[in-house]
Amino acid sequence: MNDRTKYQIMKEREFLKGYHSGDAGAEKTDQEQKLPSIPSLKKRRSQQTIALPVEFDRLGISSDIWDLIMRRQSRRRYAPEAVSLYELSFLLWATQGIRKFAGHKEQVTFRSVPSAGSRHPLETYLFANHVAGLSRGLYHYLPGEHVLELWDPAQDYEAELTRALCGQHFAATAPVLFVWSALPYRTEWRYGLKASKYILLDAGHMCQNLYLACESIGCGACAIGAYDQDHMDELLGFAPGPSVDPQYECVVYAAAVGRVREGQ
Ligand SMILES: Cc1cc2nc3c(=O)[nH]c(=O)nc-3n(C[C@H](O)[C@H](O)[C@H](O)COP(=O)(O)O)c2cc1C
């Protein structure tokens, strides 16, 4: 290992500890400086929205937590059937759904997953490939209204997504690919340099909910950390970065989802 790599490893390990050696004397966080934050919900940008059904009792959800934890595994092969809109709606709710709104001056959301300071820096995008009642395309989830908005009706992402996912064709062609981005400033506003660590911890909780929620309805998920950052950001139309723009957004994680194959 050369000195440059050793230095970089050190920096990454500092990141794991939630601090950087230059932190001593760091300025106050933006919250401490009483600067305005940004909302934890993005505004809708499309006129085309798709209501998500919430009659989850139709799904026969298994609530046997022991069984769900024991069964959970990364599933990369899916049944030929489509994922239903009910199932997708439940999975979106389980990963980012809002349980409660709070806050006076600034809206705070409490969701189905924990988030450091309830800052909720993550956004959900879907590449829908085989969802009953949903045409193929790229969608954005609006947790505030529990609806999807259509971002791009392009029918065929297979080749480009496979490249962006470092050749993982099973994920590019999965019935649904969840792609999660972060708006880091939502968390940085309160936690400054510790924010990046917290954002990734938030993402881990959320994806575990996806795994367990999938198992509870006969679906399967596979987390995806191997992707080409620039390519994925470009596919979602995010400005190249990083930059210090408070609206800066980048992909942090993804997961492929489909119905479990018979006998698996
Ligand atoms: C952060 C993270 C990134 C991952 N990235 C990928 C990936 O890009 N492709 C993939 O096929 N599996 C990926 N996985 C799934 C792991 O390979 C899987 O969890 C591991 O092999 C253990 O298997 P299990 O989940 O069935 O217990 C990832 C898992 C995590 C937690």
The ligand as a Gaussian input file, in Angstrom:
#p B3LYP/6-31G(d) Opt

LIG

0 1
 C      -24.188000      -2.204000       1.120000
 C      -24.508000      -3.424000       0.287000
 C      -24.228000      -3.417000      -1.053000
 C      -24.548000      -4.529000      -1.837000
 N      -24.348000      -4.490000      -3.179000
 C      -24.693000      -5.539000      -3.940000
 C      -24.578000      -5.459000      -5.354000
 O      -24.189000      -4.445000      -5.925000
 N      -24.938000      -6.554000      -6.062000
 C      -25.417000      -7.699000      -5.476000
 O      -25.740000      -8.655000      -6.203000
 N      -25.559000      -7.788000      -4.133000
 C      -25.223000      -6.733000      -3.360000
 N      -25.425000      -6.780000      -1.999000
 C      -25.979000      -7.994000      -1.389000
 C      -24.882000      -8.809000      -0.699000
 O      -24.082000      -9.441000      -1.685000
 C      -25.549000      -9.835000       0.217000
 O      -26.206000      -9.154000       1.272000
 C      -24.524000     -10.791000       0.813000
 O      -23.977000     -11.628000      -0.176000
 C      -25.150000     -11.679000       1.890000
 O      -26.239000     -12.424000       1.346000
 P      -27.707000     -12.303000       1.952000
 O      -28.168000     -10.876000       1.802000
 O      -28.526000     -13.254000       1.129000
 O      -27.642000     -12.704000       3.395000
 C      -25.108000      -5.690000      -1.221000
 C      -25.392000      -5.666000       0.148000
 C      -25.123000      -4.549000       0.890000
 C      -25.504000      -4.536000       2.349000

